[in-house]
Amino acid sequence: MQQQEKDAEFAQELVDRARAEGVSLVGENSLFKGLLKRVLEGALEAEMSEHLGYEKGDPAGRGVANSRNGTTRKRLRTEIGEVDIDVPRDRDGSFEPQIVAKHQRRIAGFDEAVLSLYAKGLTTGEIQQHLAEIYDMDVSRGLISRATDKIKDEVDAWRNRPLDKIYAVLMIDAIVLKIRDGAVSNRPVYIAVGINLEGERDVLGMWVGTGGERAKQWMTWLTELRNRGVQDVLISCCDGLKGLPDSLTAIWPQTDVQLCVVHMVRNSLRYTSRAHWPAITKELRQIYTAPTEDAAKALFAEFEEKWERPYPAMTGLWRKNWVHFAEFLKFPPGVRKIVYTTNMIESLNSRFRQASRRRGHFPSEEAALKVLYLVIRHREPNRPNPTGRTHNWKAAINVLVGFYGDRIDLDGLPLATNE
């Protein structure tokens, strides 16, 4: 605490001095730029002293084979704008600085700032304009593209990383984006989110399809998840895409497939008049929040009798999918909230749309995946994020152990201390 208090006092002293002397905190000739310049130059001088074996001005340096040879001016791009620093030289040119390497024109924070703006949906042109307006920094679009291209290897490693053997819950869905491949077309991006036995949420995979969302394509991506180590899935939540439940059980035969209730309700409204939506959604909610499956069946019988004649397609949808819809009704309410809907992916898709809306379309599959990956990586404070701990997981895993027994092996898992 004493060090924190000293740091706070020092920071306040700097701000007060800057204000008293009329020095701006940001912008050209600002306090922050001056501090950064002094810190970097001081670090470079320390590196030079270590390289030569003596401090600047030390008589021990007289007559040695190698010595200081002035400085070279270098302009760096940083998060607070462009900063000019003087880099020390030695006579034989053997000095290799680490804090600011040779040919380096920007420090790490600059790339992170560019990636953050890119993840928020700004195009390279908009990032260029933003840096010019806010930081008075003239940056080419090519440099911005190179900064974002550095993420490619990270994306490839992320997409091929090994996964856990068992996932308690697997949620799958797709979002449609406009991607150029010769011509601009609508392309599905398939997304899989898992919750492992420790209650940790993670985006397991993301793939760009070739046409409309199809169960056959899902079979390919699910097989990839298995090849990356997923041996078993207790519960999988998905939409009502034809053939998808069969694809899931073909990969993991013991998986209980739960249709997303939100998708079921949404699809029901497509068959009905808007005037009847309030009544229908209210009655459907009574069905999917029923305490038992028998109670849900009784409520559905009443629902069917009322709406079968005007909307046979809607009631037929529920009859056809009842087995997979009612799967979650065997669980207590705490577990139902986790498995009855793909809301976790819906929230992620909302962020994806925000990041893609400004662009109109992506120039390639690689560009689309790069932006979506940055959205996943970016964590927003005080908001649910795609990755993280599942609320009340200890209670949920206790219930799941009762249902799935020996398929759940908790031996060797670390103890979670944040519940």
KAHU-V118703 format. One record per residue. N is the residue number from 0. RES is the residue in one letter. PHI is phi as a letter, one per 40 degrees, with the letter a starting at -180 (NA if undefined). NEAR is the number of other C-alpha atoms within 12 Angstrom. D_FIRST is the distance of its C-alpha to the first C-alpha in Angstrom with 2 decimals. Layout:
N,RES,PHI,NEAR,D_FIRST + N,RES,PHI,NEAR,D_FIRST
//
This chain:
0,M,NA,7,0.00 + 1,Q,c,8,3.84 + 2,Q,c,9,5.45 + 3,Q,c,10,5.03 + 4,E,c,11,6.16 + 5,K,c,12,8.62 + 6,D,c,13,9.80 + 7,A,c,14,10.46 + 8,E,c,14,12.24 + 9,F,c,14,14.16 + 10,A,c,18,15.24 + 11,Q,c,15,16.39 + 12,E,c,15,18.19 + 13,L,c,22,20.00 + 14,V,c,22,21.08 + 15,D,c,17,22.29 + 16,R,c,16,24.17 + 17,A,c,21,25.74 + 18,R,c,16,26.97 + 19,A,c,12,28.31 + 20,E,c,13,30.21 + 21,G,g,14,31.43 + 22,V,c,20,29.76 + 23,S,c,20,29.37 + 24,L,c,25,26.15 + 25,V,b,25,28.35 + 26,G,g,24,31.94 + 27,E,c,20,34.01 + 28,N,f,23,32.57 + 29,S,c,25,29.27 + 30,L,c,27,25.89 + 31,F,c,26,24.55 + 32,K,c,29,27.73 + 33,G,c,26,27.54 + 34,L,c,23,24.01 + 35,L,c,27,25.08 + 36,K,d,30,28.24 + 37,R,c,19,26.52 + 38,V,c,19,24.07 + 39,L,c,30,27.03 + 40,E,c,27,29.39 + 41,G,c,22,27.01 + 42,A,c,22,26.56 + 43,L,c,30,30.35 + 44,E,c,34,31.06 + 45,A,c,23,28.87 + 46,E,c,28,30.87 + 47,M,c,33,34.10 + 48,S,c,26,33.29 + 49,E,c,18,32.69 + 50,H,c,26,35.92 + 51,L,c,30,38.01 + 52,G,g,22,36.55 + 53,Y,a,21,35.90 + 54,E,c,20,33.70 + 55,K,c,25,35.18 + 56,G,g,12,37.47 + 57,D,c,15,37.55 + 58,P,d,12,41.19 + 59,A,c,16,40.95 + 60,G,c,18,41.56 + 61,R,c,16,44.99 + 62,G,g,10,47.89 + 63,V,c,16,45.98 + 64,A,c,14,47.50 + 65,N,b,22,44.74 + 66,S,a,30,42.72 + 67,R,c,32,40.88 + 68,N,a,18,43.16 + 69,G,g,16,41.50 + 70,T,b,19,39.61 + 71,T,b,18,40.46 + 72,R,c,16,39.29 + 73,K,b,23,37.87 + 74,R,b,24,36.93 + 75,L,b,32,34.20 + 76,R,c,35,33.77 + 77,T,b,34,30.17 + 78,E,c,31,28.51 + 79,I,b,32,28.45 + 80,G,h,34,32.04 + 81,E,c,33,34.03 + 82,V,b,36,32.56 + 83,D,c,25,34.85 + 84,I,b,30,33.63 + 85,D,b,23,35.55 + 86,V,c,36,35.75 + 87,P,c,35,36.91 + 88,R,b,27,40.21 + 89,D,b,26,41.86 + 90,R,c,17,45.60 + 91,D,c,15,46.56 + 92,G,g,19,44.46 + 93,S,c,18,42.72 + 94,F,c,29,39.12 + 95,E,b,23,37.55 + 96,P,c,26,34.11 + 97,Q,b,20,31.63 + 98,I,c,22,28.99 + 99,V,b,31,31.91 + 100,A,c,20,34.96 + 101,K,d,21,38.51 + 102,H,g,15,40.05 + 103,Q,c,19,36.69 + 104,R,b,25,36.68 + 105,R,a,32,33.67 + 106,I,c,28,30.16 + 107,A,d,20,29.03 + 108,G,c,18,27.31 + 109,F,c,30,30.71 + 110,D,c,26,32.40 + 111,E,c,23,29.74 + 112,A,c,30,30.20 + 113,V,c,41,33.96 + 114,L,c,35,33.79 + 115,S,c,31,31.70 + 116,L,c,30,34.37 + 117,Y,c,39,37.10 + 118,A,c,38,35.76 + 119,K,c,32,35.85 + 120,G,h,32,39.57 + 121,L,c,28,39.93 + 122,T,c,32,42.80 + 123,T,c,31,42.67 + 124,G,c,24,44.47 + 125,E,c,23,42.02 + 126,I,c,35,39.03 + 127,Q,d,27,40.91 + 128,Q,c,22,41.45 + 129,H,c,25,37.85 + 130,L,c,30,36.51 + 131,A,c,22,39.18 + 132,E,c,16,38.47 + 133,I,c,19,34.67 + 134,Y,b,27,33.90 + 135,D,f,22,37.30 + 136,M,b,26,37.60 + 137,D,c,24,41.07 + 138,V,b,31,40.84 + 139,S,c,19,43.94 + 140,R,c,21,44.47 + 141,G,c,15,45.22 + 142,L,c,22,41.78 + 143,I,c,34,40.20 + 144,S,c,24,42.55 + 145,R,c,17,41.61 + 146,A,c,30,37.91 + 147,T,c,35,38.70 + 148,D,c,25,41.23 + 149,K,c,20,38.52 + 150,I,c,30,37.54 + 151,K,d,25,41.03 + 152,D,c,15,40.38 + 153,E,c,18,37.28 + 154,V,c,28,39.44 + 155,D,c,19,42.20 + 156,A,c,13,39.92 + 157,W,c,24,38.43 + 158,R,c,25,41.97 + 159,N,b,20,43.14 + 160,R,c,19,40.24 + 161,P,c,18,41.23 + 162,L,b,26,40.62 + 163,D,c,28,40.21 + 164,K,c,25,43.42 + 165,I,b,32,43.24 + 166,Y,b,39,41.99 + 167,A,c,45,42.14 + 168,V,b,46,42.72 + 169,L,b,47,44.01 + 170,M,b,44,44.39 + 171,I,b,48,46.60 + 172,D,a,42,47.67 + 173,A,a,38,48.69 + 174,I,b,32,48.14 + 175,V,b,29,50.76 + 176,L,b,39,49.88 + 177,K,c,30,52.19 + 178,I,b,29,52.37 + 179,R,c,21,54.80 + 180,D,a,20,57.00 + 181,G,g,10,59.96 + 182,A,b,13,59.94 + 183,V,c,16,57.16 + 184,S,a,22,57.36 + 185,N,c,23,55.42 + 186,R,b,28,53.74 + 187,P,c,28,51.96 + 188,V,b,35,48.55 + 189,Y,c,37,48.16 + 190,I,b,41,44.74 + 191,A,b,37,43.78 + 192,V,b,42,40.59 + 193,G,b,43,39.94 + 194,I,b,40,37.91 + 195,N,c,36,37.69 + 196,L,c,38,37.74 + 197,E,c,36,33.95 + 198,G,g,35,34.02 + 199,E,c,31,32.64 + 200,R,c,31,34.40 + 201,D,a,34,35.48 + 202,V,c,38,38.09 + 203,L,c,39,40.50 + 204,G,a,40,42.95 + 205,M,a,39,44.29 + 206,W,b,38,47.83 + 207,V,c,34,50.16 + 208,G,c,30,53.60 + 209,T,b,23,56.95 + 210,G,a,22,58.25 + 211,G,c,21,57.86 + 212,E,c,30,55.67 + 213,R,b,27,57.76 + 214,A,c,28,57.50 + 215,K,c,23,59.01 + 216,Q,c,27,56.17 + 217,W,c,38,53.67 + 218,M,d,26,55.47 + 219,T,c,23,54.64 + 220,W,c,32,50.92 + 221,L,c,40,50.71 + 222,T,c,23,52.51 + 223,E,c,25,49.88 + 224,L,c,38,47.12 + 225,R,c,27,49.16 + 226,N,c,19,49.65 + 227,R,c,22,45.90 + 228,G,h,20,45.50 + 229,V,c,29,45.73 + 230,Q,c,26,48.24 + 231,D,a,38,48.00 + 232,V,b,39,46.91 + 233,L,c,39,47.11 + 234,I,b,43,47.33 + 235,S,b,44,47.89 + 236,C,b,46,47.74 + 237,C,a,44,49.82 + 238,D,c,36,52.07 + 239,G,c,37,55.82 + 240,L,d,28,56.89 + 241,K,c,19,60.24 + 242,G,g,21,60.11 + 243,L,c,31,56.34 + 244,P,d,36,56.22 + 245,D,c,26,58.90 + 246,S,c,26,56.92 + 247,L,c,39,53.88 + 248,T,c,23,55.95 + 249,A,c,24,57.80 + 250,I,c,26,54.56 + 251,W,b,28,53.02 + 252,P,d,18,55.99 + 253,Q,c,19,54.05 + 254,T,c,29,51.75 + 255,D,c,34,52.04 + 256,V,c,40,52.38 + 257,Q,b,43,51.07 + 258,L,c,42,52.21 + 259,C,c,41,49.62 + 260,V,c,37,50.55 + 261,V,c,29,49.28 + 262,H,c,27,51.67 + 263,M,c,37,54.45 + 264,V,c,31,54.10 + 265,R,c,21,53.85 + 266,N,c,25,56.97 + 267,S,c,31,58.79 + 268,L,c,25,58.37 + 269,R,c,18,60.00 + 270,Y,c,23,63.22 + 271,T,b,25,63.21 + 272,S,c,16,63.79 + 273,R,d,13,60.78 + 274,A,c,10,62.38 + 275,H,c,19,61.89 + 276,W,d,21,58.29 + 277,P,d,15,56.67 + 278,A,c,18,59.06 + 279,I,c,31,58.80 + 280,T,c,24,55.00 + 281,K,c,16,54.84 + 282,E,c,25,57.38 + 283,L,c,32,55.82 + 284,R,c,22,52.47 + 285,Q,c,22,54.26 + 286,I,c,31,55.62 + 287,Y,c,39,52.45 + 288,T,b,30,50.47 + 289,A,c,25,53.28 + 290,P,c,22,52.29 + 291,T,b,22,54.74 + 292,E,c,25,56.89 + 293,D,c,17,60.03 + 294,A,c,19,58.71 + 295,A,c,29,57.82 + 296,K,c,26,61.36 + 297,A,c,18,62.93 + 298,L,c,24,60.97 + 299,F,c,31,61.86 + 300,A,c,20,65.52 + 301,E,c,19,65.40 + 302,F,c,30,63.59 + 303,E,c,27,66.17 + 304,E,c,16,69.10 + 305,K,c,19,67.84 + 306,W,b,27,66.91 + 307,E,c,21,69.15 + 308,R,c,14,72.02 + 309,P,c,17,70.22 + 310,Y,b,23,67.60 + 311,P,c,20,68.89 + 312,A,c,20,66.69 + 313,M,c,30,63.53 + 314,T,c,31,64.62 + 315,G,c,23,65.90 + 316,L,d,29,62.47 + 317,W,c,34,60.96 + 318,R,c,22,63.87 + 319,K,c,18,63.65 + 320,N,b,27,59.93 + 321,W,d,27,59.65 + 322,V,d,21,59.09 + 323,H,c,33,55.97 + 324,F,c,39,54.80 + 325,A,c,36,54.97 + 326,E,d,31,53.10 + 327,F,c,39,49.80 + 328,L,c,31,51.59 + 329,K,c,30,51.61 + 330,F,c,32,47.83 + 331,P,c,26,45.96 + 332,P,d,21,44.21 + 333,G,c,24,40.74 + 334,V,c,31,42.16 + 335,R,d,32,44.55 + 336,K,c,27,41.79 + 337,I,c,36,40.64 + 338,V,b,44,44.12 + 339,Y,c,39,46.42 + 340,T,a,37,45.44 + 341,T,c,36,44.25 + 342,N,d,27,41.96 + 343,M,c,37,39.11 + 344,I,c,38,41.31 + 345,E,d,28,42.59 + 346,S,c,23,39.08 + 347,L,c,38,38.67 + 348,N,c,35,42.12 + 349,S,c,22,41.13 + 350,R,c,31,38.38 + 351,F,d,35,40.98 + 352,R,c,28,43.40 + 353,Q,c,22,40.93 + 354,A,c,33,40.31 + 355,S,b,33,44.06 + 356,R,c,23,45.53 + 357,R,c,20,45.02 + 358,R,c,27,46.69 + 359,G,g,21,49.96 + 360,H,a,27,50.47 + 361,F,c,31,48.99 + 362,P,c,23,50.95 + 363,S,a,21,50.73 + 364,E,c,29,49.50 + 365,E,d,25,46.90 + 366,A,c,32,45.52 + 367,A,c,40,45.34 + 368,L,c,38,43.55 + 369,K,c,38,41.06 + 370,V,c,43,40.05 + 371,L,c,43,40.00 + 372,Y,c,40,37.81 + 373,L,c,36,35.25 + 374,V,c,34,35.35 + 375,I,c,37,34.65 + 376,R,c,29,31.77 + 377,H,c,27,30.14 + 378,R,b,20,27.82 + 379,E,b,18,27.64 + 380,P,c,7,24.71 + 381,N,g,6,25.74 + 382,R,b,13,29.17 + 383,P,c,22,31.03 + 384,N,b,29,31.10 + 385,P,d,38,33.89 + 386,T,b,27,31.74 + 387,G,i,25,29.38 + 388,R,c,23,29.62 + 389,T,c,33,32.55 + 390,H,c,21,31.87 + 391,N,f,21,33.15 + 392,W,c,29,34.27 + 393,K,d,24,34.42 + 394,A,c,22,37.11 + 395,A,c,29,38.94 + 396,I,c,33,39.13 + 397,N,c,23,40.52 + 398,V,c,22,43.29 + 399,L,c,34,44.00 + 400,V,c,21,44.37 + 401,G,c,16,47.00 + 402,F,c,21,48.92 + 403,Y,b,22,48.63 + 404,G,f,14,48.43 + 405,D,c,14,48.82 + 406,R,c,23,47.97 + 407,I,b,27,44.30 + 408,D,b,21,42.86 + 409,L,c,24,39.25 + 410,D,c,11,39.38 + 411,G,g,9,36.88 + 412,L,c,15,34.66 + 413,P,c,12,30.90 + 414,L,c,13,29.63 + 415,A,c,16,27.87 + 416,T,b,9,24.81 + 417,N,b,15,24.15 + 418,E,b,13,27.11
//
